[in-house]
Amino acid sequence: MNFYELFHEFPFDCKVRELTCSNYEKQLNKFRFFVRENYNIIDFEELKPIHIKYYIAASGKTGM
């Protein structure tokens, strides 16, 4: 890779990472809302694998 390509790829890479982090944050907030509204879970220690499975199943049906 030459310098020209590198200097153009780096800002693009930064932008993609920022979008990825933003998407992770949105998805985690959706999950937090789901478990709070459906199971009244606020503390992480209360979370069980079945709650995650229910969220995945619900996400597939509603296109969350």
CNS distance restraints for C-alpha pairs under 8 A (distance, minus, plus):
assign (resid   1 and name CA) (resid   5 and name CA) 6.23 0.50 0.50
assign (resid   1 and name CA) (resid   6 and name CA) 6.60 0.50 0.50
assign (resid   2 and name CA) (resid   6 and name CA) 6.28 0.50 0.50
assign (resid   3 and name CA) (resid   7 and name CA) 6.01 0.50 0.50
assign (resid   4 and name CA) (resid   8 and name CA) 6.37 0.50 0.50
assign (resid   5 and name CA) (resid   9 and name CA) 5.95 0.50 0.50
assign (resid   6 and name CA) (resid  10 and name CA) 6.09 0.50 0.50
assign (resid   7 and name CA) (resid  11 and name CA) 7.34 0.50 0.50
assign (resid   8 and name CA) (resid  12 and name CA) 6.89 0.50 0.50
assign (resid   9 and name CA) (resid  13 and name CA) 6.06 0.50 0.50
assign (resid  10 and name CA) (resid  14 and name CA) 6.29 0.50 0.50
assign (resid  11 and name CA) (resid  15 and name CA) 6.25 0.50 0.50
assign (resid  12 and name CA) (resid  16 and name CA) 6.26 0.50 0.50
assign (resid  13 and name CA) (resid  17 and name CA) 6.24 0.50 0.50
assign (resid  14 and name CA) (resid  18 and name CA) 6.22 0.50 0.50
assign (resid  15 and name CA) (resid  19 and name CA) 6.27 0.50 0.50
assign (resid  16 and name CA) (resid  20 and name CA) 6.09 0.50 0.50
assign (resid  17 and name CA) (resid  21 and name CA) 6.16 0.50 0.50
assign (resid  18 and name CA) (resid  22 and name CA) 6.15 0.50 0.50
assign (resid  19 and name CA) (resid  23 and name CA) 6.09 0.50 0.50
assign (resid  20 and name CA) (resid  24 and name CA) 6.22 0.50 0.50
assign (resid  21 and name CA) (resid  25 and name CA) 6.24 0.50 0.50
assign (resid  22 and name CA) (resid  26 and name CA) 6.32 0.50 0.50
assign (resid  23 and name CA) (resid  27 and name CA) 6.17 0.50 0.50
assign (resid  24 and name CA) (resid  28 and name CA) 6.10 0.50 0.50
assign (resid  25 and name CA) (resid  29 and name CA) 6.19 0.50 0.50
assign (resid  26 and name CA) (resid  30 and name CA) 6.27 0.50 0.50
assign (resid  27 and name CA) (resid  31 and name CA) 6.24 0.50 0.50
assign (resid  28 and name CA) (resid  32 and name CA) 6.07 0.50 0.50
assign (resid  29 and name CA) (resid  33 and name CA) 6.11 0.50 0.50
assign (resid  30 and name CA) (resid  34 and name CA) 6.12 0.50 0.50
assign (resid  31 and name CA) (resid  35 and name CA) 6.28 0.50 0.50
assign (resid  31 and name CA) (resid  55 and name CA) 6.98 0.50 0.50
assign (resid  32 and name CA) (resid  36 and name CA) 6.13 0.50 0.50
assign (resid  32 and name CA) (resid  42 and name CA) 7.98 0.50 0.50
assign (resid  33 and name CA) (resid  37 and name CA) 5.96 0.50 0.50
assign (resid  34 and name CA) (resid  38 and name CA) 5.87 0.50 0.50
assign (resid  34 and name CA) (resid  39 and name CA) 7.91 0.50 0.50
assign (resid  34 and name CA) (resid  55 and name CA) 7.09 0.50 0.50
assign (resid  35 and name CA) (resid  39 and name CA) 5.23 0.50 0.50
assign (resid  35 and name CA) (resid  40 and name CA) 6.37 0.50 0.50
assign (resid  35 and name CA) (resid  41 and name CA) 5.58 0.50 0.50
assign (resid  35 and name CA) (resid  42 and name CA) 7.80 0.50 0.50
assign (resid  35 and name CA) (resid  51 and name CA) 7.03 0.50 0.50
assign (resid  35 and name CA) (resid  55 and name CA) 7.84 0.50 0.50
assign (resid  36 and name CA) (resid  40 and name CA) 4.30 0.50 0.50
assign (resid  36 and name CA) (resid  41 and name CA) 4.69 0.50 0.50
assign (resid  36 and name CA) (resid  42 and name CA) 5.98 0.50 0.50
assign (resid  37 and name CA) (resid  41 and name CA) 7.86 0.50 0.50
assign (resid  41 and name CA) (resid  46 and name CA) 6.33 0.50 0.50
assign (resid  41 and name CA) (resid  47 and name CA) 6.89 0.50 0.50
assign (resid  42 and name CA) (resid  46 and name CA) 7.59 0.50 0.50
assign (resid  43 and name CA) (resid  47 and name CA) 7.30 0.50 0.50
assign (resid  47 and name CA) (resid  51 and name CA) 6.58 0.50 0.50
assign (resid  48 and name CA) (resid  52 and name CA) 7.07 0.50 0.50
assign (resid  49 and name CA) (resid  53 and name CA) 6.40 0.50 0.50
assign (resid  50 and name CA) (resid  54 and name CA) 6.16 0.50 0.50
assign (resid  51 and name CA) (resid  55 and name CA) 6.22 0.50 0.50
assign (resid  52 and name CA) (resid  56 and name CA) 6.23 0.50 0.50
assign (resid  53 and name CA) (resid  57 and name CA) 6.16 0.50 0.50
assign (resid  54 and name CA) (resid  58 and name CA) 6.04 0.50 0.50
assign (resid  55 and name CA) (resid  59 and name CA) 5.95 0.50 0.50
assign (resid  56 and name CA) (resid  60 and name CA) 6.31 0.50 0.50
assign (resid  57 and name CA) (resid  61 and name CA) 6.60 0.50 0.50
assign (resid  58 and name CA) (resid  62 and name CA) 6.21 0.50 0.50
assign (resid  58 and name CA) (resid  64 and name CA) 7.96 0.50 0.50
assign (resid  59 and name CA) (resid  63 and name CA) 5.39 0.50 0.50
assign (resid  59 and name CA) (resid  64 and name CA) 4.90 0.50 0.50
assign (resid  60 and name CA) (resid  64 and name CA) 7.21 0.50 0.50
